[in-house]
Amino acid sequence: MATGVALVGVGKIARDQHVPSIAASPDWELAATVSRHGRIDGIEAFEDMDAFLEQRPDIEVVSLCLPPVPRYAYAAKAIMAGRHVMLEKPPGATLSECHALESMARKAGVSIYATWHSREAAQVDAARDWLADRRLRSLAVTWKEDVRRWHPGQVWIWQAGGLGVFDPGINALSIVTKILPEPLHLSGSDLFIPENCQTPIAAKLAFAYQDGAEVTADLDFRQQGDQIWQIAIETDAGSLLLSEGGAKLAIDGVSRAETADGNSLTGEYPRLYAHMAELVRSGGIDMDLSPMVHVADAFLLGRHLTVEPFYE
């Protein structure tokens, strides 16, 4: 029998990914939404989180698709009401609030899951396995997309806490932190911030990795034409290219077919919801914050370089 889940925040990502993934899952049933503006036809809708928690105690799981800044307050209310919580990426506006939410969840005995959808792309696990016994020489992230296409009219992304180009860039960092055998840390960053914004529209990052391997990331929200989401890797035993956000893999220039991993689910978000179901059944918690650590470090170490204003 499917478990009821409430979707909190009904924006583009909720409609594009969460709603169809829940509908296709044998584990879940969309039982309610909480949003001041959005609605899903045929689903009970609440405009207020407190009203939802009071009136629907039978719904034990909430999936939060709000922007990062207001998310903590909603997640805290859900946890204190004994609900399991699933967090869209990034899991919060700050690392400290994410740690606080995890602590609250442990005390309340509920599951909490910081999701990283790009880690579930089709070829990410294969890339991790290939790298496991090789020595890294270089890794270059190129993550360039058009903010007008993917975040139309979303002013919050340019405000403090909105992350700017790190909203998509953190997807690349989530992949990097999964596939590399050893941890890395940021050594420098340049943040390109429009005159009329509070968050960067582009960023160049450098990382330190064992044995002096060169690790860099070039992130840009101004890309027009073809969108570029790729990670190019050189090792002591060949090269690897992850492209299309981790959906495609080439080894030494030869494309690889998707490998069977024992998981019949296809698609990033269906796999996230399958994992959430496992966490709820086992009482588990998954709050890996390593991608977010690198974003925080980029702001701490970053040189702020002013660029021309941005207008949609």
matplotlib code that plots the C-alpha trace (Angstrom):
import matplotlib.pyplot as plt

x = [0.0, 1.4, 2.3, 0.8, 3.2, 2.6, 4.4, 5.3, 6.0, 4.4, 6.7, 8.6, 10.7, 7.7, 5.6, 8.4, 10.0, 8.3, 4.7, 5.4, 7.9, 5.4, 2.7, 4.9, 6.1, 4.6, 5.7, 4.0, 0.7, 0.5, -2.0, -1.8, 0.1, 1.1, 1.6, 0.4, 0.0, 0.4, -2.2, -2.3, -5.6, -7.5, -5.2, -6.2, -4.4, -3.4, -2.0, -0.7, 1.8, 0.3, -3.2, -1.9, -0.1, -3.1, -5.7, -3.8, -2.0, -2.4, 0.2, 3.5, 5.9, 6.5, 8.7, 9.9, 10.4, 10.6, 13.5, 16.4, 15.9, 12.3, 12.9, 14.2, 11.1, 8.9, 11.2, 11.4, 7.6, 7.2, 9.9, 8.4, 5.0, 6.6, 6.7, 9.5, 11.2, 12.6, 14.6, 15.1, 18.6, 20.3, 18.9, 19.0, 20.3, 23.2, 25.2, 24.3, 20.6, 21.0, 22.9, 20.2, 17.5, 19.4, 19.7, 16.0, 15.1, 17.3, 15.7, 12.2, 12.9, 12.0, 13.8, 15.3, 16.9, 19.1, 18.6, 21.1, 19.3, 22.4, 24.0, 21.3, 22.1, 22.5, 26.3, 27.5, 27.9, 29.8, 32.1, 32.7, 33.5, 35.9, 37.8, 38.1, 41.5, 43.0, 45.2, 43.6, 45.7, 43.0, 39.3, 37.6, 33.9, 32.2, 28.6, 27.1, 23.4, 20.9, 19.2, 16.4, 15.5, 15.7, 14.7, 12.3, 11.1, 12.7, 13.9, 14.9, 17.8, 19.6, 18.9, 21.0, 20.7, 19.5, 23.0, 22.9, 25.0, 25.6, 22.0, 22.9, 26.6, 26.0, 24.7, 28.2, 29.7, 27.3, 28.6, 32.3, 32.0, 30.4, 32.8, 36.2, 37.8, 39.3, 38.0, 39.0, 38.8, 38.5, 41.7, 40.3, 37.3, 36.4, 32.7, 31.3, 28.4, 26.1, 25.8, 22.1, 22.3, 23.5, 24.6, 27.1, 26.1, 29.3, 32.2, 35.6, 36.8, 40.0, 40.4, 43.2, 43.4, 45.9, 49.1, 48.6, 45.9, 44.4, 40.7, 38.7, 35.1, 33.8, 30.2, 28.2, 24.5, 24.8, 25.1, 23.1, 22.6, 23.8, 23.7, 26.9, 27.0, 30.2, 33.1, 36.3, 38.8, 42.4, 44.0, 47.1, 45.1, 42.9, 40.4, 36.7, 34.0, 30.7, 28.3, 24.7, 24.7, 25.9, 23.6, 26.3, 29.8, 32.8, 36.0, 39.1, 36.7, 34.5, 30.9, 29.6, 26.1, 24.2, 25.3, 22.8, 23.1, 20.4, 18.1, 15.1, 14.2, 15.0, 15.4, 17.0, 13.9, 12.2, 15.4, 15.4, 11.8, 12.7, 15.6, 13.3, 10.9, 13.8, 14.8, 11.2, 10.9, 14.2, 14.1, 17.2, 18.7, 20.7, 22.1, 25.4, 26.3, 29.6, 28.4, 27.2, 30.4, 32.2, 29.7, 30.1, 33.9, 33.6, 31.8, 34.3, 37.4, 35.8, 37.1, 34.0, 34.2, 31.5, 30.0, 27.3, 23.7, 21.5, 18.0, 15.7]
y = [0.0, 3.4, 5.9, 9.4, 12.3, 16.0, 18.2, 21.6, 24.2, 23.8, 25.4, 24.4, 21.6, 20.2, 20.0, 18.9, 16.2, 15.5, 15.1, 12.7, 10.7, 10.3, 9.3, 6.6, 5.2, 2.1, 3.5, 6.9, 8.6, 12.4, 13.1, 16.9, 20.1, 23.1, 26.3, 29.9, 29.9, 26.5, 23.7, 20.2, 19.3, 16.7, 17.0, 18.5, 21.9, 23.9, 27.5, 27.2, 24.7, 24.8, 24.1, 21.1, 19.6, 20.0, 18.8, 15.9, 14.0, 10.9, 12.1, 11.1, 12.3, 15.8, 16.6, 20.2, 22.0, 25.5, 27.9, 27.4, 30.4, 29.6, 25.8, 25.5, 26.8, 24.4, 21.5, 22.2, 22.4, 19.1, 17.3, 18.7, 17.3, 13.9, 13.9, 12.4, 15.1, 15.0, 18.1, 19.3, 20.4, 22.3, 21.1, 24.5, 28.0, 27.3, 24.3, 25.1, 24.9, 21.6, 20.2, 21.5, 19.8, 16.5, 16.8, 17.5, 14.6, 12.2, 13.4, 13.1, 9.6, 10.6, 10.2, 13.2, 13.0, 15.7, 14.8, 15.2, 14.3, 14.5, 11.7, 9.5, 10.2, 7.1, 6.9, 8.4, 5.1, 3.6, 6.6, 6.1, 2.5, 3.2, 5.8, 3.6, 2.1, 4.8, 7.8, 11.1, 13.6, 16.2, 16.8, 19.7, 20.6, 22.7, 23.5, 26.2, 26.8, 29.5, 30.8, 32.3, 28.8, 27.0, 29.6, 32.0, 34.8, 33.3, 36.4, 34.5, 32.9, 36.3, 37.3, 36.4, 32.7, 32.0, 30.7, 32.1, 29.9, 27.5, 26.4, 24.3, 24.2, 22.2, 19.4, 19.1, 19.2, 16.5, 14.2, 15.1, 14.3, 10.9, 9.7, 10.7, 8.0, 10.6, 13.9, 17.3, 20.8, 24.2, 26.2, 29.3, 30.8, 33.8, 34.8, 37.0, 39.0, 41.3, 44.9, 44.4, 40.9, 39.5, 36.1, 35.1, 34.6, 32.7, 31.2, 29.6, 27.2, 25.5, 22.5, 20.7, 16.9, 14.3, 13.9, 17.3, 16.5, 19.6, 19.9, 22.9, 24.0, 26.6, 27.5, 29.9, 30.9, 33.0, 30.1, 30.4, 27.7, 24.2, 23.7, 22.1, 19.8, 17.8, 16.5, 15.6, 13.4, 12.3, 9.5, 7.4, 4.8, 6.6, 9.3, 9.7, 12.1, 12.4, 14.6, 15.7, 16.0, 12.4, 10.8, 9.8, 8.3, 7.9, 6.1, 7.0, 8.6, 5.5, 6.0, 3.4, 2.0, 2.4, -0.3, -2.4, -1.6, -3.9, -0.9, -1.1, 2.5, 5.0, 8.7, 10.7, 11.7, 8.2, 6.9, 9.7, 8.7, 5.0, 5.8, 7.9, 5.0, 2.8, 5.4, 5.7, 1.9, 1.5, 4.7, 5.9, 9.4, 10.5, 14.1, 14.1, 17.8, 17.5, 19.3, 22.2, 22.5, 23.4, 26.1, 27.6, 27.5, 29.2, 32.1, 32.2, 32.2, 33.9, 37.0, 39.1, 40.4, 42.8, 42.3, 43.9, 43.9, 40.9, 41.3, 38.6]
z = [0.0, -1.0, 1.7, 1.6, 1.1, 1.1, -1.3, 0.2, -2.5, -5.9, -8.3, -11.5, -9.9, -8.1, -11.2, -13.5, -11.3, -8.0, -9.1, -11.9, -9.8, -7.0, -9.4, -10.9, -7.6, -6.0, -2.6, -2.6, -3.2, -3.4, -0.6, -0.2, -1.2, 0.8, -1.2, -1.1, -4.9, -6.5, -6.8, -8.3, -9.8, -7.7, -4.7, -1.4, -1.1, 2.0, 2.0, 5.6, 7.0, 10.5, 9.1, 7.1, 10.1, 12.3, 9.9, 8.3, 11.0, 8.9, 6.3, 7.9, 5.2, 3.7, 0.7, 0.7, -2.6, -1.3, -2.0, 0.5, 2.8, 4.1, 4.1, 7.6, 9.3, 7.4, 8.0, 11.7, 12.1, 10.2, 12.4, 15.6, 14.4, 14.0, 10.2, 8.1, 5.9, 2.4, 1.3, -2.2, -3.0, -1.5, 1.8, 3.4, 3.2, 5.7, 6.9, 10.6, 10.0, 8.2, 11.2, 13.4, 11.4, 11.5, 15.3, 15.6, 13.5, 15.5, 18.7, 17.2, 15.8, 12.3, 9.0, 7.1, 3.7, 2.0, -1.7, -4.5, -7.7, -10.0, -8.0, -9.3, -13.0, -15.1, -15.4, -12.1, -10.3, -13.3, -13.2, -9.5, -10.0, -12.8, -10.8, -7.7, -8.5, -10.6, -9.7, -10.6, -12.6, -13.4, -13.2, -14.9, -14.3, -17.0, -15.9, -18.0, -18.5, -19.3, -16.1, -18.2, -19.4, -16.1, -13.6, -15.4, -13.1, -10.0, -8.2, -5.1, -6.8, -7.0, -3.4, -0.3, 0.3, -3.3, -4.3, -7.9, -10.2, -7.3, -7.6, -10.6, -9.8, -6.6, -8.8, -10.3, -6.8, -5.7, -8.5, -7.8, -4.1, -4.9, -7.6, -6.2, -4.0, -1.7, -0.2, -1.7, -0.4, -2.0, -2.4, -4.2, -6.0, -8.2, -7.9, -10.7, -9.2, -11.3, -10.0, -9.3, -7.6, -4.3, -5.6, -8.4, -12.0, -12.7, -10.6, -11.2, -8.5, -7.7, -5.4, -3.6, -4.1, -3.1, -5.1, -6.5, -9.0, -10.7, -9.9, -11.2, -11.9, -14.3, -13.6, -15.6, -15.6, -18.9, -21.3, -24.6, -27.1, -26.1, -22.3, -21.0, -17.9, -18.0, -16.0, -17.8, -16.0, -16.7, -14.7, -14.8, -16.7, -19.2, -19.4, -18.6, -19.7, -17.9, -19.9, -20.0, -16.2, -15.7, -18.2, -20.6, -20.1, -22.4, -21.5, -23.6, -26.1, -26.5, -25.3, -22.8, -22.7, -19.5, -17.1, -15.1, -11.4, -10.1, -9.8, -12.2, -11.6, -14.3, -13.7, -11.0, -8.9, -8.9, -7.4, -4.8, -3.8, -3.7, -1.3, 0.9, 1.1, 2.4, 5.0, 6.3, 6.5, 8.3, 10.4, 8.7, 8.1, 5.1, 5.5, 3.5, 3.2, 1.4, -1.8, 0.3, 2.2, -1.0, -1.9, 1.6, 1.2, -2.2, -0.5, 2.3, 0.0, -3.0, -4.6, -5.5, -9.0, -10.2, -13.7, -15.7, -14.3, -15.1, -16.5, -17.7]

ax = plt.figure().add_subplot(projection="3d")
ax.plot(x, y, z, "-o")
ax.set_aspect("equal")
plt.show()
